Amino acid sequence: MKKSKQDEYYLKTEGNRYFQRNFENKKMPELRLNKQIIYDEIKQSKIKFNNVLEYGGNYADLLYYLKKNENIDEAICIDASNDALEFGRQNFDKSVKFIHGTISDNKINDDPKFQNFFDLVIIDDVFGWVSRETLFQSISNIDNILADNGFLFIRDFFPDKRIKNQNHHVKEGFIYNYKVPNSHASIFLNSGIYEVEWQKTFFDDIGMSTGYKSDNPFIYRWTDIILKKSYSNYFNELKQTKV
């Protein structure tokens, strides 16, 4: 399994720092606003699901909300922060299963039970922080656990060109956020195995999500997109005739 300096830094350091900056010792709502929006979008899409995994789910408030309100069977949160996972365990008890790891490196990747298991995988503003060294490994892991005819929710930047910028919270200076044209969902779409089930595109007009200013408005463009997976439905068969 390929390793990367960026992924390891999140697992050992920045994952906990992120949680400490934003959530530690703060009174949290039942569901954070950004997660409420995602929940509402999933409801609006009318997709059906029963086993759900969220990568980078932090302390798993969205998964707990889905468990409580949609009566799903399985809810698993994978996050790089042990502090976030412990906070989730304390608040949500056994409703959600918590696993320390990244998309590329976690203990369910090679577990036969979870191959083609989940009907919904959620990735909220995580792809940009995935190391480029482990990007395709991460995509393969997602596809391996998502069931045929399952759904993949992605919230991601939706720029018009390839961009990277440093994480200004990391003084060491080697942690980057990567933005790709048409979002990272385009990698799945280009495989021919995924099609758009539902999509919304929006702009962060004040640039809060980037932490820097740019004259290019597409730097602040985002998409929330739900992809449906099928190994067989998205190709038109070419009928061959004898010459």
C-alpha positions as CSV (number, residue, x, y, z in Angstrom):
1,M,0.0,0.0,0.0
2,K,1.4,3.4,-1.0
3,K,2.0,5.9,1.7
4,S,2.3,9.7,1.5
5,K,3.8,12.4,3.8
6,Q,0.5,14.4,3.5
7,D,-1.8,11.6,4.5
8,E,0.5,10.6,7.4
9,Y,0.6,14.1,8.7
10,Y,-3.2,14.3,8.8
11,L,-3.4,10.9,10.6
12,K,-0.8,11.9,13.2
13,T,-1.1,15.7,13.6
14,E,-3.4,17.8,11.5
15,G,-6.5,15.7,11.9
16,N,-6.5,16.4,15.7
17,R,-5.5,20.0,15.2
18,Y,-8.4,20.6,12.9
19,F,-10.8,19.2,15.5
20,Q,-9.2,21.2,18.3
21,R,-9.5,24.5,16.3
22,N,-13.1,24.0,15.3
23,F,-14.9,21.8,17.8
24,E,-13.0,21.1,21.1
25,N,-14.7,22.6,24.2
26,K,-17.5,24.1,22.1
27,K,-21.2,23.5,22.3
28,M,-22.2,21.8,19.1
29,P,-25.7,21.8,17.5
30,E,-27.5,18.6,16.8
31,L,-26.4,18.9,13.2
32,R,-23.9,21.4,11.8
33,L,-25.3,23.7,9.1
34,N,-23.2,22.3,6.3
35,K,-24.3,18.8,7.3
36,Q,-27.9,19.9,7.5
37,I,-27.7,21.1,3.9
38,I,-26.2,17.8,2.8
39,Y,-28.9,15.9,4.6
40,D,-31.6,18.0,2.9
41,E,-30.0,17.4,-0.5
42,I,-29.9,13.7,0.0
43,K,-33.6,13.8,1.0
44,Q,-34.4,15.9,-2.0
45,S,-32.6,13.5,-4.3
46,K,-34.9,10.7,-3.1
47,I,-32.2,8.1,-3.3
48,K,-32.6,4.9,-1.3
49,F,-29.9,3.6,1.0
50,N,-29.4,1.4,4.0
51,N,-25.7,1.1,4.7
52,V,-23.8,4.4,4.8
53,L,-20.1,5.3,5.2
54,E,-18.7,8.9,5.5
55,Y,-15.0,9.6,4.9
56,G,-13.8,12.6,6.9
57,G,-17.0,12.6,8.9
58,N,-15.3,14.2,11.9
59,Y,-17.5,13.3,14.9
60,A,-20.2,11.8,12.7
61,D,-23.2,14.1,13.4
62,L,-24.5,13.6,9.9
63,L,-24.3,9.8,10.2
64,Y,-26.0,9.9,13.6
65,Y,-28.8,12.1,12.2
66,L,-29.3,9.7,9.3
67,K,-29.4,6.7,11.7
68,K,-31.9,8.4,13.9
69,N,-34.2,9.8,11.2
70,E,-33.8,7.4,8.2
71,N,-33.5,4.1,10.2
72,I,-30.5,2.9,8.4
73,D,-28.8,-0.3,9.4
74,E,-25.1,0.5,9.2
75,A,-23.3,3.9,9.8
76,I,-19.5,4.1,9.7
77,C,-17.4,7.1,10.1
78,I,-13.7,7.1,9.0
79,D,-11.7,10.2,10.0
80,A,-8.0,11.1,10.5
81,S,-8.6,12.6,13.9
82,N,-8.7,10.3,17.0
83,D,-10.0,13.3,19.0
84,A,-13.0,13.7,16.7
85,L,-13.7,10.0,16.8
86,E,-13.6,9.9,20.6
87,F,-15.9,12.9,20.8
88,G,-18.3,11.0,18.5
89,R,-18.2,7.9,20.6
90,Q,-19.0,9.9,23.8
91,N,-22.0,11.5,22.2
92,F,-23.4,8.9,19.9
93,D,-22.5,5.7,21.8
94,K,-23.0,2.6,19.5
95,S,-25.2,4.2,16.9
96,V,-22.2,4.9,14.7
97,K,-19.0,2.9,14.2
98,F,-15.8,5.0,14.3
99,I,-12.6,4.1,12.5
100,H,-9.3,6.0,12.4
101,G,-7.9,6.4,9.0
102,T,-7.9,8.0,5.6
103,I,-9.6,6.9,2.4
104,S,-6.4,5.2,1.3
105,D,-5.5,3.7,4.6
106,N,-8.1,2.2,6.9
107,K,-9.0,-1.2,8.2
108,I,-12.1,-1.8,6.2
109,N,-10.4,-1.6,2.8
110,D,-9.3,-5.2,2.9
111,D,-12.2,-6.6,4.9
112,P,-14.3,-8.9,2.7
113,K,-17.4,-8.0,4.6
114,F,-17.4,-4.5,3.2
115,Q,-16.6,-5.2,-0.4
116,N,-19.6,-3.9,-2.5
117,F,-21.4,-3.3,0.8
118,F,-22.4,0.4,1.1
119,D,-25.4,1.9,-0.7
120,L,-24.2,5.4,0.1
121,V,-20.7,6.8,0.6
122,I,-20.4,10.5,1.6
123,I,-17.3,12.6,0.9
124,D,-17.7,16.2,2.1
125,D,-14.8,18.5,1.2
126,V,-12.2,15.8,1.6
127,F,-10.9,15.0,-1.9
128,G,-9.0,18.2,-2.1
129,W,-6.9,17.2,0.9
130,V,-6.1,13.7,-0.5
131,S,-2.4,13.4,-1.4
132,R,-1.9,13.1,-5.1
133,E,0.3,10.1,-4.5
134,T,-2.6,8.2,-3.0
135,L,-5.5,9.7,-5.1
136,F,-6.1,6.7,-7.4
137,Q,-5.6,4.3,-4.5
138,S,-8.3,6.2,-2.7
139,I,-10.7,6.2,-5.6
140,S,-10.2,2.4,-6.0
141,N,-11.0,1.9,-2.3
142,I,-14.2,3.9,-2.6
143,D,-15.3,1.9,-5.7
144,N,-14.5,-1.4,-3.9
145,I,-16.8,-0.7,-1.0
146,L,-19.6,0.9,-2.9
147,A,-22.2,-1.6,-4.0
148,D,-23.3,-1.9,-7.6
149,N,-26.3,0.6,-8.0
150,G,-25.1,2.4,-4.9
151,F,-24.7,6.2,-4.6
152,L,-21.7,8.4,-4.0
153,F,-22.2,11.9,-2.6
154,I,-19.3,14.3,-3.2
155,R,-19.0,18.0,-2.1
156,D,-16.0,19.4,-3.8
157,F,-14.5,22.5,-5.4
158,F,-15.6,22.9,-9.1
159,P,-13.0,25.2,-10.7
160,D,-12.2,25.8,-14.3
161,K,-8.5,24.9,-14.0
162,R,-6.1,22.8,-11.9
163,I,-5.0,24.7,-8.7
164,K,-3.2,23.8,-5.5
165,N,-2.8,26.0,-2.4
166,Q,-1.0,25.4,0.9
167,N,-2.9,24.8,4.1
168,H,-2.2,28.0,6.0
169,H,-2.6,26.2,9.4
170,V,0.4,24.0,8.7
171,K,3.6,25.9,9.3
172,E,5.7,23.1,7.9
173,G,4.4,24.1,4.5
174,F,4.0,20.8,2.6
175,I,0.2,20.3,3.0
176,Y,-1.8,21.3,-0.1
177,N,-5.4,21.4,-1.2
178,Y,-5.9,20.3,-4.8
179,K,-8.7,21.5,-7.0
180,V,-9.4,19.9,-10.4
181,P,-11.7,21.0,-13.2
182,N,-15.3,19.7,-12.9
183,S,-14.4,18.4,-9.4
184,H,-13.0,15.1,-8.4
185,A,-16.4,13.6,-9.4
186,S,-15.1,13.9,-13.0
187,I,-12.7,11.0,-12.4
188,F,-15.5,8.7,-11.5
189,L,-17.7,9.9,-14.4
190,N,-14.9,9.4,-16.9
191,S,-14.7,5.7,-16.0
192,G,-18.1,5.1,-17.5
193,I,-19.2,3.3,-14.3
194,Y,-20.8,6.3,-12.7
195,E,-23.6,8.7,-13.9
196,V,-25.0,11.9,-12.3
197,E,-28.1,11.2,-10.2
198,W,-28.4,14.7,-8.7
199,Q,-26.3,17.9,-8.7
200,K,-26.2,21.4,-7.4
201,T,-23.5,24.0,-8.3
202,F,-23.0,27.1,-6.1
203,F,-20.5,29.9,-5.4
204,D,-18.8,30.9,-2.1
205,D,-19.1,34.6,-2.9
206,I,-17.1,35.8,0.0
207,G,-14.3,33.3,-0.3
208,M,-14.5,31.9,3.2
209,S,-13.8,28.4,2.0
210,T,-10.5,29.2,0.4
211,G,-8.9,31.6,2.9
212,Y,-7.5,33.7,0.1
213,K,-8.7,36.1,-2.6
214,S,-8.7,35.6,-6.3
215,D,-9.9,37.6,-9.4
216,N,-11.1,34.3,-10.9
217,P,-14.7,33.6,-9.6
218,F,-14.4,30.0,-10.5
219,I,-12.0,29.5,-7.7
220,Y,-15.0,29.8,-5.4
221,R,-17.3,27.5,-7.3
222,W,-18.4,24.3,-5.6
223,T,-20.6,21.3,-6.5
224,D,-22.7,18.9,-4.5
225,I,-23.2,15.9,-6.6
226,I,-24.6,12.4,-6.2
227,L,-23.3,9.7,-8.6
228,K,-25.0,6.4,-9.2
229,K,-22.7,3.4,-9.9
230,S,-23.4,0.7,-12.4
231,Y,-21.0,-1.8,-13.9
232,S,-23.3,-2.6,-16.8
233,N,-26.0,0.1,-17.5
234,Y,-24.0,3.1,-18.8
235,F,-22.5,1.6,-22.0
236,N,-24.4,1.2,-25.3
237,E,-23.6,-2.1,-26.9
238,L,-22.4,-1.9,-30.4
239,K,-24.0,-4.6,-32.5
240,Q,-21.4,-6.1,-34.8
241,T,-22.4,-7.2,-38.3
242,K,-20.5,-9.3,-40.8
243,V,-18.9,-7.5,-43.6
